[in-house]
Amino acid sequence: MNETLLKVDNLVTHFSIRGKPIPAVRGVSLEVKKGKTLVVLGESGSGKSVMLRSILRILPKETVTSGQVLYNGEELLHKSEKEMQRIRGSQIAMVFQDSLSALDPLYRVGEQIGECMRDHGTAAKGTIRGKVTELLTKVGIPSPETRMRAYPFEMSGGMRQRSVIGMSLANTPQLLLADEPTTALDVTIQAQILTLFKQIQREYGMTVILVTHDIGVAIEMADEIAVMYAGKIVEYGDVSQVLGSPAHPYTKGLIEATPRPGQREELTAIPGQPPSIANMPAGCAFAERCRWATERCRAEQPEYISIGGGHYSACHLTESSTA
């Protein structure tokens, strides 16, 4: 299945801070095929979550977004808010990082899932309770008839996250955006949630964009990986290309900083901190942290070029090696 479901072209998102435009996403372009999983990998603050929210248009009113977001060939950035409300939750759903914040503390979990179905008209009133029970069973929540009457604070973190996933599936969306869905969970629950994602994807044939800073999650879930740094995608390719033969120094740094089974030597941390989005350097944003940086890197932004076989990188060193 090679048909493109989502195509993002030169997506730019600016926040307005004291009247000054601050770029959080700086010209992101990507494509996601139907039924595939794209993992967006990078440190906190790299713009991953803002990119997801820009696609679904759930950002503050002062935010300015430009570029192109084509979903099934339809431009989302030009749709009215009423049109987007019909799309959110029905065709495109999102699993947020913090399940406690994603759920309303004043309403029972079953009521919140049922509301999604009722608002989009995907279930008759008399069938909603049964469908909620089915969903909670599908996402692995025991005693669903009891749990659906619970408030979010009465559930564990893992149960809340399963409930949020169940809510995202309520209307059988084609595209699922998952923003660090396992970050706040212990490793055992994290593994269960990732297994659940894969089961759901196989059953529903859904397309998934999953944001994470965890290379282990990327290895487990990805068909393709987009490595994001300082609001830009700096490397893109299938999982074997990006993690097996990384072309960008930032990707190499992330891999070197990740522990491996049986590893005895110390990890190599990436030095320094990402640049402030309010004061981006003239050249490559990673130059001050890169051990291979040259004066050209500090003065000139690298082009995003093809290495071959669907593998892309934005690095002057890559340009030199492919010249």
C-alpha positions in Angstrom: 0.0 0.0 0.0 1.9 3.0 -1.3 -0.7 5.7 -1.5 0.1 8.9 0.3 -2.4 9.8 3.1 -0.7 12.9 4.4 1.7 15.3 2.7 3.3 18.2 4.5 5.2 20.8 2.4 7.3 23.6 3.9 5.2 23.9 7.1 6.2 26.9 9.1 4.7 27.8 12.5 5.4 31.1 14.3 4.3 32.0 17.9 3.8 35.6 18.7 5.7 36.7 21.8 5.4 40.4 22.7 4.5 41.1 19.1 7.6 39.3 17.7 7.2 36.2 15.5 9.1 33.2 17.0 9.6 30.2 14.6 8.9 26.8 16.3 8.6 24.8 13.1 10.8 26.0 10.2 9.9 24.5 6.8 9.0 20.9 7.6 8.2 18.6 4.6 7.2 15.0 4.8 5.0 12.3 3.4 3.2 9.4 5.2 1.9 6.4 3.2 -1.4 4.8 4.1 -1.0 2.0 6.8 2.6 3.1 7.7 4.1 4.5 10.8 6.3 7.6 10.7 8.3 8.2 13.9 9.4 11.8 14.5 12.6 11.6 16.7 14.4 14.4 18.5 15.1 16.1 21.8 12.6 18.0 23.8 12.0 21.4 22.3 12.8 20.4 18.7 9.3 21.3 17.5 7.9 17.8 17.2 4.7 18.4 19.2 4.1 21.8 17.6 4.3 20.2 14.2 1.6 17.6 15.2 -0.6 20.4 16.6 -0.1 22.5 13.5 -1.3 19.6 11.3 -4.5 19.3 13.4 -4.7 23.1 13.9 -5.0 23.0 17.7 -2.7 25.9 18.5 -3.3 29.3 20.1 -5.1 31.9 18.0 -2.0 34.1 17.9 0.0 31.4 16.1 0.7 31.9 12.4 1.0 28.7 10.2 1.9 28.6 6.5 2.9 26.0 4.0 0.8 23.1 2.9 -0.9 20.2 4.7 -2.6 17.8 2.4 -4.7 15.1 3.9 -6.2 12.7 1.3 -5.5 15.5 -1.2 -7.4 18.1 0.8 -5.7 21.2 2.1 -6.2 21.4 5.9 -4.7 24.9 6.5 -7.4 26.5 4.3 -10.4 24.8 5.9 -12.7 26.7 8.3 -12.8 25.9 12.0 -16.2 24.2 11.5 -14.7 21.9 8.9 -11.7 21.1 11.1 -14.0 20.2 13.9 -15.6 17.5 11.7 -12.2 16.1 10.8 -10.7 16.1 14.3 -11.6 13.0 16.2 -13.3 11.3 13.2 -10.7 11.3 10.4 -7.6 12.4 12.3 -7.3 11.7 16.0 -4.6 12.5 18.5 -3.2 10.7 21.6 -1.7 13.3 23.9 1.4 12.9 26.1 -0.2 13.6 29.4 -3.3 11.4 29.8 -4.4 13.1 33.0 -4.6 16.5 31.3 -6.1 15.0 28.1 -9.1 13.7 30.1 -11.6 16.0 31.8 -11.4 15.4 35.6 -15.1 16.3 36.0 -16.5 13.5 33.8 -16.4 9.8 33.9 -14.2 8.1 31.4 -17.0 6.3 29.7 -19.0 9.6 29.3 -16.0 11.2 27.6 -15.5 8.4 25.1 -19.2 8.3 24.4 -19.3 12.0 23.7 -16.8 11.6 20.9 -19.1 9.2 19.2 -22.2 11.3 19.8 -20.6 14.5 18.6 -19.6 12.9 15.3 -22.8 10.9 14.9 -20.9 7.6 14.5 -23.2 5.7 17.0 -26.9 5.8 17.8 -27.7 6.9 21.4 -28.9 3.5 22.5 -25.7 1.8 21.3 -23.0 4.1 22.7 -22.7 2.3 26.1 -22.1 -1.0 24.4 -19.6 0.5 22.0 -17.6 2.2 24.8 -17.4 -1.2 26.6 -16.1 -2.8 23.4 -13.5 -0.1 23.0 -12.3 -0.4 26.6 -12.0 -4.2 26.2 -10.1 -3.7 22.9 -7.5 -1.5 24.5 -7.0 -4.0 27.3 -8.8 -2.4 30.3 -10.2 -5.1 32.6 -13.8 -4.9 34.0 -14.7 -2.3 31.4 -18.3 -1.9 32.7 -16.8 -0.8 36.0 -13.9 1.2 34.7 -16.1 3.3 32.3 -17.8 4.7 35.4 -14.5 5.8 36.9 -13.1 9.3 37.0 -9.6 9.8 35.5 -8.0 10.4 38.8 -9.3 7.0 40.0 -7.3 5.2 37.3 -3.6 4.4 37.0 -1.4 6.1 34.4 -1.4 3.0 32.2 -5.2 2.7 32.4 -5.7 6.4 31.7 -3.4 6.2 28.6 -5.4 3.1 27.4 -8.6 5.1 27.8 -7.2 8.0 25.8 -6.2 5.6 23.1 -9.7 4.1 23.2 -11.1 7.6 22.9 -8.9 8.3 19.8 -10.3 5.1 18.2 -14.0 5.9 18.9 -14.7 7.0 15.3 -12.2 4.7 13.5 -9.9 7.5 12.2 -7.6 7.0 9.2 -4.7 8.9 10.8 -3.5 8.7 14.4 -1.1 11.4 15.8 0.6 10.1 18.9 2.6 12.7 21.0 5.0 10.9 23.3 2.3 8.4 24.3 4.6 6.3 26.6 6.8 9.0 28.2 5.2 9.1 31.7 4.9 5.3 31.9 7.2 2.7 33.4 9.0 0.3 31.0 6.6 -2.6 31.5 3.5 -0.5 30.7 5.3 1.3 27.9 5.9 -2.1 26.2 2.3 -3.0 26.6 1.2 0.3 25.1 3.5 -0.1 22.1 2.2 -3.6 21.5 -1.4 -2.2 21.7 -0.5 0.4 19.1 0.7 -2.2 16.7 -2.3 -4.4 17.2 -4.6 -1.5 16.6 -2.8 -0.5 13.5 -3.0 -4.0 12.0 -6.7 -4.3 12.9 -7.8 -0.8 11.7 -5.2 -0.3 8.9 -4.4 3.1 10.4 -1.6 5.4 9.5 0.4 6.6 12.5 2.7 9.6 13.2 4.4 9.0 16.5 6.5 11.6 18.2 9.3 10.4 20.6 12.7 11.2 22.0 13.3 7.4 22.6 15.3 5.5 20.0 14.0 2.2 21.5 10.4 3.3 20.7 11.5 4.3 17.2 13.1 0.9 16.5 10.0 -0.9 17.8 7.4 1.2 15.9 8.9 2.9 12.8 8.6 2.2 9.1 10.2 5.5 8.5 11.9 8.1 10.7 12.1 11.8 10.5 14.9 13.3 12.8 13.9 16.8 13.9 16.2 19.5 15.4 15.5 23.1 16.1 12.2 23.1 14.2 13.6 21.4 11.0 13.8 17.8 9.8 17.6 17.1 9.5 17.4 13.5 8.4 14.7 11.3 6.9 14.5 7.7 5.7 13.4 4.2 6.5 14.3 2.9 9.9 17.3 0.8 8.7 18.8 3.8 6.8 18.4 6.4 9.6 19.4 4.2 12.5 21.7 1.7 10.6 23.6 4.2 8.5 22.9 7.7 10.0 24.1 10.6 7.8 23.6 13.6 10.1 25.8 14.3 13.1 22.8 14.9 15.2 21.3 11.5 14.5 24.7 9.9 15.2 24.8 11.8 18.5 21.4 10.5 19.5 22.4 6.9 18.8 25.7 7.3 20.7 23.8 8.7 23.7 21.4 5.7 23.8 22.3 2.7 26.0 22.5 -0.7 24.3 22.0 -4.2 25.8 25.3 -5.4 27.4 27.0 -2.0 27.0 29.8 -1.4 29.5 31.5 1.8 28.2 30.2 5.2 29.2 27.6 6.8 27.0 28.6 9.8 24.8 26.4 12.7 25.5 25.7 15.4 22.9 27.5 18.5 24.3 25.7 21.8 24.9 22.0 22.7 24.5 19.7 23.3 21.4 19.7 26.9 20.3 16.9 29.3 21.4 14.1 29.5 18.8 14.1 33.2 19.5 17.7 33.6 18.4 18.5 31.1 15.7 22.1 31.0 14.3 22.7 32.1 10.7 24.1 28.7 9.7 23.4 25.1 10.7 21.5 25.1 14.1 23.5 22.1 15.2 26.9 23.6 14.4 27.8 24.7 18.0 27.3 21.1 19.3 28.8 19.2 16.3 32.4 17.9 16.6 32.7 18.0 12.8 31.5 21.6 12.3 33.4 24.0 10.0 33.2 27.7 9.4 30.8 27.0 6.5 28.5 25.2 8.9 28.4 28.2 11.2 27.8 30.7 8.3 25.5 28.9 5.9 22.4 26.7 6.3 22.8 23.3 4.6 20.5 22.1 1.9 18.2 19.1 2.4 19.5 16.6 -0.1 18.9 13.1 -1.3 21.5 10.5 -0.3 19.7 7.8 -2.4 16.9 5.3 -1.8 14.6 7.7 -0.1 17.2 8.7 2.5 17.7 12.5 3.0 19.9 14.7 5.1 20.6 18.4 5.7 24.3 18.6 6.4 27.3 20.1 4.6 29.3 17.0 5.3 26.6 14.9 3.5 26.8 17.3 0.5 30.6 16.8 0.3 30.3 13.0 0.5 27.7 12.9 -2.3 29.4 15.4 -4.6 
